């Protein structure tokens, strides 16, 4: 799910959970919206501190991803195959920094689903743990993938940041951003 636009990918394609209304009233309380904004801002500040940056801008999307381990599941399209090696800014060139906030625990809530960086000589594994924040530059130096989830359910919130002010996404979760997108 893209938390900002409201798009959710289900078995039938894309649906928008926000399009039924001009406001998010009833979907989220103001406290929940404020919590989301604070989480994004705290992660932005953590990335700035870790990489010693003076400026950094949140950019869309923010994906909240649920992956269910199911050996009989077959992907409908290439984008369903999350386990392929990739570089984030190959997909979206303005991504400068990537951040993942894990919302579930490896080996307790799911098996498989390990995050793996691959360089020329080694594979570096990150074990998901609820509350763990993984931050990295979005370029070719960080080729990575997620291994297939074998059982249980893996949750993660993924977001990206840019150094270019023109790429800043300012109006997230205002209840109106979905108007800019069509299904």
C-alpha positions as CSV (number, residue, x, y, z in Angstrom):
1,X,0.0,0.0,0.0
2,X,1.2,3.5,-0.8
3,X,0.2,5.3,2.4
4,X,0.3,8.7,0.6
5,X,-1.8,8.0,-2.5
6,X,-4.0,5.3,-1.0
7,X,-3.2,2.7,-3.7
8,X,-3.3,-0.9,-2.6
9,X,-2.4,-3.8,-4.9
10,X,-4.7,-6.7,-4.4
11,X,-5.3,-9.8,-6.5
12,X,-7.3,-7.9,-9.0
13,X,-4.9,-5.0,-9.6
14,X,-4.8,-1.5,-8.1
15,X,-7.5,0.0,-5.9
16,X,-7.5,3.3,-4.1
17,X,-8.8,3.3,-0.6
18,X,-9.0,7.1,-0.4
19,X,-11.0,7.8,-3.6
20,X,-14.4,7.3,-2.0
21,X,-14.0,10.5,-0.1
22,X,-12.2,13.9,-0.2
23,X,-11.1,13.5,3.4
24,X,-9.6,10.7,5.4
25,X,-12.3,11.2,8.1
26,X,-13.2,7.8,9.5
27,X,-10.2,6.1,8.0
28,X,-7.6,7.7,10.3
29,X,-7.8,9.8,13.4
30,X,-5.9,13.0,13.6
31,X,-3.7,11.3,16.2
32,X,-2.9,8.5,13.7
33,X,-2.1,11.0,11.0
34,X,0.2,12.9,13.4
35,X,1.9,9.7,14.4
36,X,2.6,8.9,10.7
37,X,4.0,12.4,10.1
38,X,6.2,12.1,13.2
39,X,7.5,8.7,12.2
40,X,8.5,10.0,8.7
41,X,10.1,13.1,10.2
42,X,12.1,11.1,12.8
43,X,13.3,8.8,10.1
44,X,14.3,11.7,7.9
45,X,16.3,13.2,10.8
46,X,17.9,9.8,11.5
47,X,19.0,9.5,7.9
48,X,20.4,13.1,8.0
49,X,22.4,12.3,11.2
50,X,23.7,9.0,10.0
51,X,24.9,10.3,6.6
52,X,25.9,13.8,8.0
53,X,23.5,15.7,5.7
54,X,22.4,19.3,6.1
55,X,19.3,18.9,3.9
56,X,17.1,16.0,3.0
57,X,13.5,15.9,1.7
58,X,10.9,13.2,2.1
59,X,9.7,12.0,-1.3
60,X,6.8,9.8,-2.2
61,X,5.8,7.0,-2.0
62,X,5.8,5.4,1.4
63,X,5.0,1.7,1.0
64,X,3.5,-0.3,3.8
65,X,4.1,-3.9,2.6
66,X,2.6,-7.1,3.8
67,X,4.2,-10.3,2.3
68,X,2.5,-13.6,3.2
69,X,4.5,-16.8,2.9
70,X,2.6,-19.0,0.6
71,X,4.4,-21.7,-1.4
72,X,1.4,-22.1,-3.8
73,X,1.2,-18.4,-4.6
74,X,2.3,-17.4,-8.2
75,X,3.1,-13.8,-9.1
76,X,0.8,-12.2,-11.7
77,X,3.4,-9.8,-13.0
78,X,7.1,-9.0,-12.7
79,X,6.4,-6.3,-10.0
80,X,5.0,-9.0,-7.8
81,X,8.4,-10.7,-7.7
82,X,9.9,-8.8,-4.9
83,X,12.9,-11.2,-4.6
84,X,14.9,-9.9,-7.5
85,X,18.1,-7.9,-7.1
86,X,17.7,-4.2,-7.7
87,X,18.9,-0.7,-7.1
88,X,16.3,1.8,-5.8
89,X,17.3,4.8,-7.9
90,X,17.4,2.7,-11.0
91,X,13.6,2.5,-10.6
92,X,13.2,6.1,-9.5
93,X,16.2,8.3,-10.3
94,X,15.5,11.0,-7.7
95,X,15.8,8.6,-4.8
96,X,19.0,9.5,-2.9
97,X,18.4,7.6,0.4
98,X,16.3,4.6,1.3
99,X,14.8,3.7,4.7
100,X,13.0,0.6,5.9
101,X,11.2,0.4,9.2
102,X,10.5,-3.2,10.1
103,X,7.1,-3.9,11.6
104,X,7.5,-7.6,12.3
105,X,10.1,-10.0,13.7
106,X,12.0,-12.5,11.6
107,X,11.7,-16.1,12.8
108,X,8.9,-15.3,15.2
109,X,6.3,-13.8,12.9
110,X,7.7,-15.1,9.5
111,X,10.5,-17.1,8.0
112,X,12.4,-16.3,4.9
113,X,12.1,-12.6,3.9
114,X,15.7,-11.7,4.9
115,X,17.0,-8.4,3.4
116,X,20.3,-9.0,1.5
117,X,22.8,-6.5,0.1
118,X,25.1,-8.0,-2.6
119,X,28.5,-6.6,-3.5
120,X,31.2,-8.1,-5.7
121,X,32.5,-10.6,-3.1
122,X,29.9,-11.0,-0.4
123,X,26.2,-11.0,0.6
124,X,25.4,-9.0,3.7
125,X,22.2,-10.1,5.5
126,X,19.9,-7.8,7.6
127,X,17.6,-9.7,9.8
128,X,14.2,-7.9,10.1
129,X,13.3,-7.0,13.7
130,X,10.3,-5.0,14.7
131,X,11.4,-1.3,15.2
132,X,14.7,-1.8,13.4
133,X,15.5,1.0,11.0
134,X,17.6,0.2,7.9
135,X,19.0,3.2,6.1
136,X,21.2,3.2,3.0
137,X,22.1,5.2,-0.1
138,X,19.8,4.4,-3.0
139,X,22.5,4.0,-5.7
140,X,24.3,1.2,-7.4
141,X,26.6,0.7,-4.4
142,X,23.6,-0.9,-2.6
143,X,22.4,-3.7,-4.9
144,X,19.8,-5.6,-2.8
145,X,16.8,-7.8,-2.6
146,X,14.4,-9.5,-0.1
147,X,14.5,-13.2,0.0
148,X,11.2,-15.0,-0.5
149,X,9.0,-15.2,2.6
150,X,8.4,-18.9,3.3
151,X,5.8,-18.7,6.1
152,X,4.0,-16.2,8.3
153,X,3.6,-12.5,7.4
154,X,6.4,-9.9,7.0
155,X,5.5,-6.2,7.4
156,X,7.7,-3.3,6.6
157,X,7.4,0.4,5.9
158,X,9.6,1.7,3.1
159,X,10.3,5.3,2.2
160,X,12.7,7.4,0.2
161,X,14.4,10.7,0.5
162,X,15.9,13.2,-2.0
163,X,18.5,15.9,-1.7
164,X,16.7,18.0,-4.4
165,X,14.0,20.3,-2.8
166,X,12.0,20.0,-6.0
167,X,11.4,16.4,-5.2
168,X,10.0,17.0,-1.8
169,X,6.5,15.5,-1.1
170,X,4.9,18.0,1.2
171,X,1.2,17.2,1.3
172,X,1.2,13.6,2.4
173,X,-1.9,12.3,4.2
174,X,-3.8,15.5,3.7
175,X,-6.8,13.6,2.5
176,X,-6.6,15.1,-1.0
177,X,-3.3,13.8,-2.5
178,X,-5.2,10.9,-4.2
179,X,-6.9,13.4,-6.5
180,X,-3.6,13.6,-8.4
181,X,-3.7,9.9,-9.3
182,X,-6.0,7.9,-11.5
183,X,-6.7,4.1,-11.3
